[in-house]
Amino acid sequence: MVQASAPGKCILFGEHAVVYGQPAVAVAIDQRMSVELSLSNDWRIDGMSFHPDRHPHVEALKQRLWDLGPALSIKISGNIPPASGLGSSAALSVAASAALRCARGRQMVDDDWAEGWTAARPGSIYDGPWTSSKGDSVVNGADCVDEDECAILAHAVEAYAQGGRASPLDSSACAHGGCIVLSDKIEDNLNWIYTRSLNGVSWHVHSVDLSNIDDVWLVIGSTGIHAPTSEQVQKVANLIKEQPGKMREIETIGIVSRRGIAALMSGDMESVGRAMSENHLLLRSLGVSCPELEVLISAAAPSSLGVKLTGAGGGGCMIALTRNPKMTSEAIELAGGRTLISKLASDGMKIDNDDKAPLWDPYE
Ligand code: PMV
C-alpha cells in the first residue's frame, strides 16, 4: 500500500482582489485529505467501480502518471468539508499526485530527473512531463516525490476539471503547506518560489515563513451554504461594471493584504487580526458577504484578534484569528456555525506509507 496526504487551505487576505492582480495570502490548515493506493483486479474508488467522469481530478492524474499502469484500488479519506472554499479538491489532487508518483518511481539520469514536471523547466509543464534521454537509474517511494511537481500537476488537473480556469493558490498552498502569497508581480520582500502561467495568465508564487508563530489559531466557521465561486466572482465583476468606483475597494484590499503580510512577517498578530477585519469590511462592500456569514463573524469577533469571510463568500466559511480557540469556536457554534480549529499555517503534503512502493515499474 502507498499512502499520501495533503492539507486544505484558507485565504487570509486578498480573495476577489486577486482576480484583478492584487496579492492573495493562503495558509495550509490542519485538516487533510488522504489517498491510499493498492494493486487490484479492476479500477476502484472507495470500493466502487471507478467512473472517470465522477472523479475528473483522479482521471486527469491517472492519464499523466499512470497511463498503461496496472489497475488500482484507491481509497480517499479526509476531514476537509467539500465545496466550502477550504481546498478539498486541490488537497485531493496533491495527495493523489504524490501517491501515484510514489507508487511509480522516477527515472533518473546522472543523479538528475530523467522525467517529470518541474518549475525549473517551464514551457510544457501543463502538457506533458519533461523527459530526457533514457535514464540510468530509478528512485522509488517517498524519495522520488516532489512538492513542486505535485503542485504543478494539481494546478493542471484543477484547471482541467474547472474548464480551464484555476489560479495556483490552492494547489501551491496544499502542496507546500505554510503560507503562500500569489501576486501579479514578484514581491520585493517575499521569497519568490516560482511563476505559473495558464491560458495567458501568469501568477508569481511566494512563500512566507510562519514557523515561529505558535500562540494563535484559526477557527473556521462554516455557514453550511454552498455558493459557487464563479457566481461570486461574476457578481463582483458586474458590480465594478455598474459602479467603476468600486475598484477603490479592490485596490484597498491590495494595500490591506500587503500590510497583513508585513505584520505576519514581523509576528505582530494584533495587526494581522486588524488587517483581516478591515479586509472583511471591504469584501462586504463588494457585496460578497451574506447575513449567515455576518452572524458567525459577529459571534466570533469579541474573542478574536480578527475576523473575516474566507474564499468566495455568499455562504461558505468565515475565519477568526484567535488566542482562545475554544471560546471562539463555542461562540460560532452557538450562533449556528460548524467549526474547525487549525494552527495558523500547517504542514504540506506528506508520504504517509511507502512500504510497498513501487506498485508498477514503467521503466523496465
Ligand atoms: O473559496 P475559494 O477557494 O474558491 O476562493 C476563491 C477566491 C476568489 O478570489 C474569489 C476567486 C479566485 O479565483 O481567486
Residues whose N, C-alpha, C, O or C-beta is under 5 A from the ligand:
A	BS01	PMV	G14 E15 H16 V18 G85 S167 T229 T310 G311 A312
